[in-house]
Amino acid sequence: MSKENTVAHLHAVWQQLPKPHYPFPDFIHPDYQQQREEYYAMIDREYTFHSEAAREKHKQHHLTDVAARGLPFLNSLAELRPLANFTANGAMIDDYLDRCSLLEMEEIQQRITALMTGEDTREPKGHGFYRPWWALRQEALACDMPERHYRKFIASIHDLLVGYRDERPYNRPNVPPPFEVYTLIREQTAGGLPFCKYAVMQKDYRRLPDEVLEHPHILRLHALCSRMIGIHNDIISLPKELGREGDVMNLVKVMQHEHNVPPEEACRMALAVHDNYLKEFLLLHERLPFFGDWQEMAYNYVYDLGIMVAGVYAWHTHDTTRYVPGGYVDGEFISRY
C-alpha cells in the first residue's frame, strides 16, 4: 500500500474512533467576527514574509476563534485582542519555524521574551515575526491588564517558546520522545497555560489573590487543562501528522512508538490518558481546598477553565481546515544550519 493510501486508510479508521467529550457548555465571544477581521488584516500587514498561499491558508484557519471560544466571557474586544493575537501568532510562527534549528529557536525565543517583558522597548522595524509580539505587550497594557497577571501570562508564553525549542531534538530525527518527556514539553507547547493565566481577565477573577491562583491545587488544574488541550489537539491533528515526518510531538505517535501498537490502538491509549486527566480535573474542581471568602469565586473560575478547554476543542471541531491533509502550512523559514 502506498504512503498516500496508508494515510487515507488510517484517516478512515480515525474517523470511527471515539473523541474527547467535555461536560461543559459551548460559548463564543460576541466580538469574534470583528476579531477575525482584524486577524485577516494583521496577516496581510505583518506576514508579508510568508508566501501568499501560506497567508491565505492561515486566514481559513480562523485562529483567533480559539480565544473567542476558550474565553467567551471577556468584557470587550480590547480584552479579547491580546489573547487572540497570542493564539494566532503562536500558531503561525510555530508553522513558519518548522525547519528552524535548536540554536535559532533559542535566539528567537530570547528576542520575543525581551519584547514582551519590555526589556527591549524598541518597536521592530519592517515586516517580520517579531513585531506582533511587541504589539501584544501594547495591547495588554491598553486593556489595563494588572501587572501581576501580565507577568504570569508572559512567563507562560516564555515557557511555551522554550517548549518549541525543546521539541527540536526529536522533530529533526523524526523520533518521538518518551512519554514522560512528551508530557513535560507538551504541557508547555499546547498553549493551555497562557489561556489559564489570561482567564483571570474574565468576570471579576482578576481580584483573586495569589494565595488562590498560585495554590498547588489550582496550578495542578492549570496543568491538567493544558495537557487535555494538547492531547485533544494531537488526536484531531493526527490525520495531518500521519503523513508528515518531524511531527512527533503527538501522544498517539508516542504511544505507537513506545508500545509498538497500530495507530488506531495508540489513539485509544491517548484518549484514555486524556480521560484520566479529565476525571482528575472534575474531582479537583469539586474538592477545592479552603479559600475562605474566595471560595465561590475560585469554584466559578475553575468551572470556566472547564468551559475554556471545551471551547478550544469546539474550535477544532468547527474550524476543520487546519488539521486535514493539505490544509496545514509548510514551514518556510530557511535555516542557516
N, C-alpha and C positions, 0 to 999 in steps of 0.2 A: 504494500500500500504506500502511495506517495505521501510526502510530508503534508501536502495540502489536503489529501483525503483523510489522513490520520487526524488532523486538526478538526476537519469538518465532522468526522465521526465522534470525536470526543466532545465537540460542541453540542451535538445532538444528545449525547448521553448526559452532559452537564445540565441541559435544559430540563431533564426529567428528575434531577436530584432535588432534595429539599433545600430551602433557602432560609436565611435568618428571619426570625419573626419577633417583633417587639410589642409589648403590651402598653404602648403609649399612643396617644392621638397624633394626627398628622396636621401640621400647620405650615403656612408660608407667610413671610413678611409682606405687608400690603404694598411696600415700595419695590418689590422685586423686579418689576418690569422697568422702572426707571433706573434701577441699579444695573440691569442688563444693558440699557442704552449707554450708560457711562462706560461699561466694560467694553462694548464694541468700539467706542471712540478711543478708549485708552489703548486698545490693541493697535488700532490704525496709527495712533500718535506715537506710542512708545516702542512698539515691537517691530520697527522697520528693519531691524537686524534679522528678523525671521523672514522666511520666504512668504510670498503671498498665499501659497497653498497652506502653509502652516497657520498663518493668521486666520484664514477662513475656517479651517478646522476648529481652531480654538473658539471662535465665535459660536460655532454649532454646539460646543460642549456646555455652554451656559454655566461656567464655573462659579460665578457669583451666586447662583441659586443654592449652592451648598450652604453658604452662610445664611441666606434668606430662609431656608428650610430648617437649618440647625438651630438658629437663634431667632425665631419669628417674633419674639416679644420685645425686641429693641425698640426704643421710643421713637426713633426717627431714621430717615435716610442717612443723616450725618453720623449716627451711631452704627448703622449697618456698614457704612462705607469702609472703615479700616479693616474689619474682619473679611468683608467680601473681597477687597483688593489683596489682602494677605493670601486668601484662598486661591484666587485666580493667578496671582504672580508666583506663588509657591508651586502650583501645578505646572504652569507654563515653563518656569525656569527648570524644574525637575526634568521635563521633557527635553528642553533645549540642551541641557548639560549631560545628556545620556552618555556621551562619549568623553566626558571630562575625566581627567586623571585625578588621583588622590591628592597630589600636591596642588593642582589647580583648584580643586574644590576647597582645599584648606584656605587658599588665598581669597577666594570668592566669599567664603563664609566669614572670614575676618573683616572684609570690607563691608559687607551687608550689615554685620553686627555693629560696626562703628557708626554707620549711618543711622541705624535705628536707635542706638543709645544716645546719639547726639555727640559722641566723642569726635566724630567728623561732621561738622555742620555745613560743609560746602555742598551746594546743590550740584550733583553730577551734570556735566555738560554733555550736550548732544543726546543722541538716542542710544540707549543701551539698557541692559537689565539691572543696572544699579539705581537709576533714578526712581522707579516705582517704590523702592524700599525707603529712600529718603522721603518720598511723598507720603508713605504710610505713617511716618512719625508726625508729619504736619497734620494729617487727617485725625490722628488720635488726639493730638493737642487741641485741635479745633473743636472736637466734640466733648471737651472737658473730661477726658478720662482721668480719674485720680492717679497721681503719680505712682502710688504703691501698686496699683493694679496694672498700670502700664509696664512697670519694671518686671512684673511676673510674666506678663504677656510676651514681651520681647525676649525674656530669658528662655521661655518655652520655644520661641521661634529659633533662637540661637541653637538650642538643643536639637531641633528638627534639622537644621543645616548641618550640624555635626553628624547627625544620623545619616544624612545624604552622603557625607564624606566616608563614614564607616561602612557603607554598602559597597564601596568601590572594590575592595579586595575580593569580594565574592562575585560581583557582577562581571568583571572583566574575564575571569577564567570560566564563567558560567557554571559555578558550583554553589549550590545552596548552602547556607551556614547551618550549623547545628541548631536544634530547636531553641535551646537556651539563649544562644546569641541572637537568633532571629527575634525572639521575644523582646529583648532589650532594645535592639535597633528599631524594630517596627513600632514599638510604643512611642518612640520619638518621631519617626517619619510619617506616621499615619495622620498627623495634624490634629488629633483629638485633644492634646494637651493645650495648645493655644486656644482652641474653642472653649475648653473648660475654664481657662483663665479669663477669657473675654466674657464668659456667660454672666459674670457679676454685673455687667452693664445693663442687664435686663431688670425690669421692675425696680425694686429697692435693694437688690442683692449687693450693690457696691457698699452698703452700710455694714455688711457682715465683717466682723473683726478678724484679724489674722489667727486668733486662737481657735476660730472655727475653720477658716479656709485653709490653714496650714496644719490642721489636726491630721495625724496619720490616717484616721478613718476616712476623712474627706480626700486626702491625697491618694489613697488606695482606690477610691471611687473614680478619681480622675484617670488613674492608670487603667482601670477596667474599661472606662469609656474609650480611651484611645486604642486599647487592644481590640475591643469589639469593632471599632471603626476600621482598624487595619485588616482584621480578618474578613469582615464582610466586603471590604474593597478587594481583597485577594480573591475571594470567591467570585465576585461579579466580574473582575477583570481577567479571570482565568482563560476564557476563550482567546483573548488578545495575547496573553503572555505565553500560552502553549506554543505559539508559532514563532516566538522570538527568543534568540539567545541573549543572555545577560539579565533577563527579568527573573532573577532567582529569589528576590526578597518577597516571596509569596508562600504562605503557610502550606498551601496544597503541594507546591513543589518541594518544600522542606520535608513534609510527611512522606511524599513519594520517594524521595531520595533516602531518607533515614530508615524507612520501614520496608522499602522495596515492594511497594504495592502499586496497583494501577491508579491512574489519575482519579477515577470515579471513587475508589475507596479512600484515597488520600483526601478527597473533597469531603467525604463523610467524616473523616477523622478531624479535619479542620473545623467543620461545623460543630462537632462535639466539644472541641476546645472553646469555641465561641459561646456555646450554650452554657457551659460551666461558668464562664465569666458572667454571663447574663444572670444566672441563678445567684451568683455571689453578689452582683450589683443589687438585685432586688432584696436579698437578705440584709445587706449592709444598709440599704435605704430604710428598711423597716426597723433596724436595730441601731439607730444613730446613738452616739454617746450623749451624755447630758450637756446641753449647751445653754442652759438657763433661759434667759429672756429671748435668746436667739433660736430656740428650738423649732418653732413653727416655720420661721424663715429659712432655716437650714434644711428642714424637711422639704419645703417647696423648691428650694434651689436644687436639691438633688433630683427631685421629680422632673424639673425642667432639664437637667442633664440627660435624663432618660429620653425626653422629647427631642433633645439635641441629637442623640445617637440615632433615634428613629428617623429624624429629619434628614440626616446625612444619608442614611440608607434609602430614604424616599427619593433623594436626588438621583441615586444610582438607578433606581427603577423607573424614574420618569424621563431622565435625560440619558438615553441609551446609546448616543452616538460615539462616546469616547472609548468605550470598552468592548468594541467589536473589531474583528479583523479589518484593517484598512481605515478604521476610524481614529487611530492614535496618530500622534505627531512624532515623526522620527527626529532624533537628536541632530541638530545642525551645528552644534559647537565643534570647532576644529581644534583638537588638542595639539599642544606643542610637543607632546611626548608620544 
